[in-house]
């Protein structure tokens, strides 16, 4: 199995800073951002010790497709993708919230609901729902965006009252979130998939709001298969899904939820390979094209060459 890309350490002309996120290494070069999407994987806000081969390429190339497919709704940060693992775009001031939108009672929302709660981020949840059931209409359940540690659920009212985002900007973020989710839902449906929930991040430059980071990838989104959805729901069976949730479920089964005192279980090679295959499967399903694996034998050299060529030309 090809080696995963888990760390980069580039130095570019005009480089101002480097930020290592859970998955992305972000280089601020002149007035642009160079985002290298690694094969690192996180769950419960913890970076797991093993990377997933081709995961970064899958995320980067799905995001590229969806950024292009939604640019008529909201401008986005992307300028170019000079390498399978790299996107270069505008340097923006990010909003300190993530716009999470849910069409179904699944994952975190279900765990919250199952515990007896009927309100999430200030949104009232209907009584009598079952796991994976569709909400009457999609709901927005924002979180704070923390540089370290856990992102926290937060309500619309608290975001505005605390000044995290102005009312005017927040209303635009909500509008864009609903529109992006509708577009993603339509594209997924054409491919036999249900876009269950997702998150969007936004930034601002010269008074204009831009969509930033990734969109509709298996790290930021959850997908079910349309085929068999109703039967599985009616018979209380798990949904067949394409997302990172199955990694969380595997970790929960092995007694890890990122809580104090818990240790990340050893991840066998067969499990890592199965995760890689799931990411590739989602790419091929949602994009409708065969996934072409990039040469990972000299990934660092390949990325550096492609990025530097772009910087010289631009």
C-alpha positions as CSV (number, residue, x, y, z in Angstrom):
1,X,0.0,0.0,0.0
2,X,1.3,3.5,-0.9
3,X,2.6,5.6,1.9
4,X,0.3,8.3,3.3
5,X,1.3,12.0,3.2
6,X,1.1,13.0,6.9
7,X,3.5,16.0,7.0
8,X,4.9,18.7,4.8
9,X,7.6,21.3,5.5
10,X,7.9,23.6,2.5
11,X,9.6,27.0,2.4
12,X,8.4,29.2,-0.5
13,X,9.6,32.6,-1.7
14,X,7.4,35.3,0.0
15,X,6.2,32.8,2.7
16,X,4.8,34.7,5.7
17,X,3.6,31.8,7.9
18,X,2.6,28.1,8.1
19,X,-0.4,26.7,10.0
20,X,-0.9,23.0,10.6
21,X,-4.5,22.1,10.9
22,X,-6.0,18.7,11.6
23,X,-5.8,17.7,8.0
24,X,-4.4,20.7,6.1
25,X,-1.0,22.5,6.1
26,X,-1.7,26.1,5.1
27,X,1.1,28.3,3.9
28,X,0.5,32.1,3.7
29,X,2.6,33.2,0.7
30,X,2.5,36.9,-0.3
31,X,-1.3,37.6,-0.6
32,X,-2.3,34.0,-1.3
33,X,-2.9,30.8,0.7
34,X,-1.4,27.5,-0.4
35,X,-3.5,24.7,1.2
36,X,-1.8,21.3,1.1
37,X,-4.4,18.6,1.9
38,X,-2.6,15.8,3.7
39,X,-3.7,12.2,4.3
40,X,-4.1,12.9,8.1
41,X,-7.4,11.9,9.6
42,X,-9.1,13.3,12.7
43,X,-12.0,12.1,14.7
44,X,-13.5,13.6,17.9
45,X,-11.1,16.5,17.3
46,X,-8.1,14.2,17.7
47,X,-5.5,13.7,14.9
48,X,-5.2,9.9,14.6
49,X,-1.7,8.5,14.5
50,X,-2.0,6.9,11.0
51,X,-2.7,8.6,7.7
52,X,-5.1,7.3,5.0
53,X,-3.4,6.9,1.6
54,X,-5.1,9.1,-1.1
55,X,-7.5,10.7,1.3
56,X,-6.0,14.2,0.8
57,X,-6.2,13.8,-3.0
58,X,-9.8,12.7,-2.7
59,X,-10.7,15.7,-0.5
60,X,-8.9,18.2,-2.6
61,X,-10.3,17.1,-5.9
62,X,-13.9,16.7,-4.6
63,X,-13.7,20.2,-3.1
64,X,-12.3,21.6,-6.4
65,X,-15.3,20.2,-8.3
66,X,-17.9,21.5,-5.9
67,X,-16.3,24.9,-5.5
68,X,-16.6,25.3,-9.3
69,X,-20.2,23.9,-9.2
70,X,-21.4,26.4,-6.6
71,X,-19.5,29.6,-7.6
72,X,-22.7,31.1,-9.0
73,X,-24.2,31.0,-5.4
74,X,-21.3,32.6,-3.5
75,X,-17.8,33.6,-4.5
76,X,-15.1,31.2,-3.2
77,X,-11.5,31.4,-2.3
78,X,-10.0,29.0,-4.9
79,X,-7.7,30.3,-7.6
80,X,-6.1,27.1,-8.9
81,X,-5.3,23.4,-8.1
82,X,-1.8,23.0,-9.4
83,X,-1.4,19.5,-7.8
84,X,-3.7,16.7,-6.8
85,X,-3.2,17.6,-3.1
86,X,-3.0,21.3,-3.4
87,X,-5.3,24.3,-3.7
88,X,-4.1,27.9,-4.0
89,X,-6.5,30.7,-3.2
90,X,-7.2,34.1,-1.8
91,X,-6.0,35.0,1.7
92,X,-9.1,35.9,3.7
93,X,-10.2,36.7,7.3
94,X,-12.2,33.6,8.3
95,X,-15.4,33.8,10.4
96,X,-15.0,32.1,13.8
97,X,-18.0,29.9,13.2
98,X,-18.7,26.8,11.1
99,X,-22.1,26.6,9.5
100,X,-23.3,23.1,10.1
101,X,-26.5,22.1,8.3
102,X,-28.4,18.9,8.8
103,X,-31.1,17.3,6.7
104,X,-31.4,14.2,8.9
105,X,-31.2,13.2,12.5
106,X,-27.9,11.4,12.4
107,X,-24.5,11.4,14.1
108,X,-23.9,14.1,16.7
109,X,-27.5,15.3,16.4
110,X,-28.8,11.7,17.0
111,X,-26.6,11.2,20.0
112,X,-27.8,14.5,21.4
113,X,-31.4,13.5,20.7
114,X,-31.1,10.0,22.1
115,X,-29.9,11.5,25.4
116,X,-33.2,13.2,25.7
117,X,-32.4,16.6,24.4
118,X,-35.0,18.3,22.2
119,X,-33.0,21.5,21.4
120,X,-29.8,21.8,19.4
121,X,-28.0,25.1,18.9
122,X,-31.3,26.9,19.8
123,X,-33.2,24.8,17.2
124,X,-36.2,22.8,18.6
125,X,-36.2,19.2,17.5
126,X,-39.6,17.4,16.9
127,X,-40.7,14.6,19.2
128,X,-41.0,11.0,18.1
129,X,-38.1,11.0,15.5
130,X,-35.9,8.0,14.9
131,X,-32.3,7.8,13.9
132,X,-31.6,8.8,10.3
133,X,-35.0,10.2,9.8
134,X,-35.3,13.4,7.7
135,X,-36.1,16.7,9.4
136,X,-39.2,18.5,8.1
137,X,-36.7,20.9,6.6
138,X,-33.0,21.3,7.0
139,X,-31.7,22.9,10.2
140,X,-28.6,25.0,10.8
141,X,-26.7,24.0,13.9
142,X,-23.5,26.2,14.0
143,X,-20.3,25.5,16.0
144,X,-17.5,27.7,17.2
145,X,-14.3,27.3,15.2
146,X,-11.5,26.6,17.7
147,X,-7.8,26.6,16.8
148,X,-7.3,23.9,19.4
149,X,-9.6,21.5,21.2
150,X,-13.3,20.8,20.6
151,X,-15.5,23.0,18.5
152,X,-18.6,23.9,20.6
153,X,-22.3,24.0,19.6
154,X,-23.6,27.6,19.6
155,X,-26.9,29.2,18.7
156,X,-27.7,31.8,16.1
157,X,-28.6,34.2,18.9
158,X,-25.4,33.7,20.8
159,X,-23.3,34.2,17.7
160,X,-24.9,37.6,17.1
161,X,-25.1,38.7,20.7
162,X,-21.4,37.9,21.4
163,X,-20.3,39.6,18.2
164,X,-18.7,36.6,16.7
165,X,-20.5,37.5,13.5
166,X,-22.6,40.6,12.8
167,X,-26.3,40.1,12.3
168,X,-26.0,41.3,8.7
169,X,-23.2,38.9,7.9
170,X,-24.8,36.0,9.7
171,X,-28.0,36.3,7.8
172,X,-26.0,36.1,4.6
173,X,-24.1,33.1,5.9
174,X,-27.5,31.4,6.6
175,X,-28.7,32.2,3.1
176,X,-25.6,30.8,1.5
177,X,-25.7,27.7,3.7
178,X,-29.2,26.8,2.7
179,X,-28.5,27.5,-1.0
180,X,-25.2,25.5,-1.0
181,X,-26.9,22.6,0.8
182,X,-29.8,22.6,-1.8
183,X,-27.3,22.5,-4.7
184,X,-25.3,19.7,-3.0
185,X,-28.5,17.8,-2.4
186,X,-29.4,18.0,-6.0
187,X,-26.0,16.9,-7.3
188,X,-25.9,14.0,-4.8
189,X,-29.4,12.9,-5.8
190,X,-28.4,12.7,-9.5
191,X,-25.7,10.2,-8.4
192,X,-28.0,8.1,-6.2
193,X,-26.9,9.6,-2.9
194,X,-28.4,11.6,-0.1
195,X,-26.5,14.6,1.3
196,X,-27.3,14.0,5.0
197,X,-25.4,16.9,6.6
198,X,-22.4,19.0,6.0
199,X,-20.5,22.1,7.2
200,X,-19.4,25.3,5.4
201,X,-16.8,27.8,6.4
202,X,-16.7,31.4,5.2
203,X,-14.3,34.3,5.1
204,X,-14.3,38.0,4.2
205,X,-12.2,40.2,2.1
206,X,-12.8,43.8,1.0
207,X,-16.3,43.6,2.5
208,X,-17.2,40.5,0.4
209,X,-18.1,37.1,1.9
210,X,-16.4,34.1,0.3
211,X,-16.8,30.3,0.8
212,X,-13.5,28.9,2.0
213,X,-11.8,25.6,2.8
214,X,-13.5,22.4,1.6
215,X,-17.1,21.7,0.4
216,X,-19.1,18.5,0.2
217,X,-16.2,16.2,0.9
218,X,-16.4,13.0,3.1
219,X,-14.6,14.9,5.9
220,X,-17.1,17.7,6.0
221,X,-20.2,15.8,4.8
222,X,-22.2,12.7,5.3
223,X,-23.8,10.8,2.5
224,X,-26.3,7.9,2.4
225,X,-27.3,5.8,-0.5
226,X,-30.8,6.5,-1.8
227,X,-31.3,2.8,-2.7
228,X,-32.4,1.0,0.4
229,X,-32.7,4.1,2.5
230,X,-36.5,3.7,3.3
231,X,-36.2,0.0,3.9
232,X,-33.3,0.5,6.3
233,X,-35.1,3.3,8.1
234,X,-38.4,1.4,8.5
235,X,-36.6,-1.7,9.8
236,X,-34.3,0.3,12.2
237,X,-31.2,-0.9,10.3
238,X,-28.0,1.1,9.9
239,X,-27.8,3.2,6.8
240,X,-25.2,2.4,4.1
241,X,-23.2,5.6,4.2
242,X,-20.1,7.2,2.7
243,X,-18.6,9.5,5.2
244,X,-16.1,9.7,8.1
245,X,-18.8,8.5,10.5
246,X,-17.8,4.8,10.1
247,X,-14.3,5.8,11.4
248,X,-15.9,7.4,14.5
249,X,-18.1,4.3,14.9
250,X,-15.0,2.0,14.7
251,X,-13.3,4.1,17.3
252,X,-16.3,4.1,19.6
253,X,-16.4,0.3,19.3
254,X,-12.8,0.3,20.5
255,X,-13.5,2.6,23.4
256,X,-12.3,5.9,22.1
257,X,-14.3,9.1,21.8
258,X,-11.5,11.6,22.5
259,X,-12.3,11.8,26.2
260,X,-9.7,12.4,28.9
261,X,-7.8,9.2,29.8
262,X,-8.7,7.4,26.6
263,X,-6.0,6.2,24.2
264,X,-6.4,5.9,20.4
265,X,-6.6,2.2,19.5
266,X,-4.0,0.7,17.1
267,X,-5.4,0.9,13.6
268,X,-4.6,-2.3,11.6
269,X,-3.3,-2.0,8.0
270,X,-6.5,-3.7,6.7
271,X,-8.6,-1.1,8.4
272,X,-6.6,1.8,7.0
273,X,-6.9,0.2,3.5
274,X,-10.6,-0.1,3.9
275,X,-10.9,3.6,4.9
276,X,-8.9,4.5,1.9
277,X,-11.2,2.5,-0.3
278,X,-14.3,4.2,1.2
279,X,-12.9,7.6,0.4
280,X,-12.1,6.6,-3.2
281,X,-15.6,5.0,-3.5
282,X,-17.2,8.3,-2.5
283,X,-15.1,10.2,-5.0
284,X,-16.1,7.9,-7.8
285,X,-19.7,7.9,-6.7
286,X,-20.2,11.7,-6.2
287,X,-18.0,12.9,-9.0
288,X,-19.0,10.1,-11.5
289,X,-15.5,9.6,-12.7
290,X,-12.7,7.0,-12.2
291,X,-10.3,8.1,-9.4
292,X,-6.8,8.4,-10.8
293,X,-4.2,7.8,-8.0
294,X,-1.4,10.3,-8.0
295,X,2.2,9.0,-7.8
296,X,3.0,9.1,-4.1
297,X,6.6,7.8,-4.4
298,X,8.0,11.4,-4.3
299,X,4.9,13.3,-3.2
300,X,6.9,16.1,-1.4
301,X,9.0,16.8,-4.5
302,X,6.0,16.6,-6.8
303,X,4.0,19.1,-4.7
304,X,6.9,21.5,-4.3
305,X,7.6,21.5,-8.1
306,X,3.9,22.1,-9.0
307,X,3.4,24.8,-6.4
308,X,6.7,26.7,-7.4
309,X,5.7,26.5,-11.1
310,X,2.4,28.1,-10.3
311,X,4.0,30.8,-8.1
312,X,6.5,31.7,-10.9
313,X,3.8,31.9,-13.5
314,X,1.5,34.0,-11.2
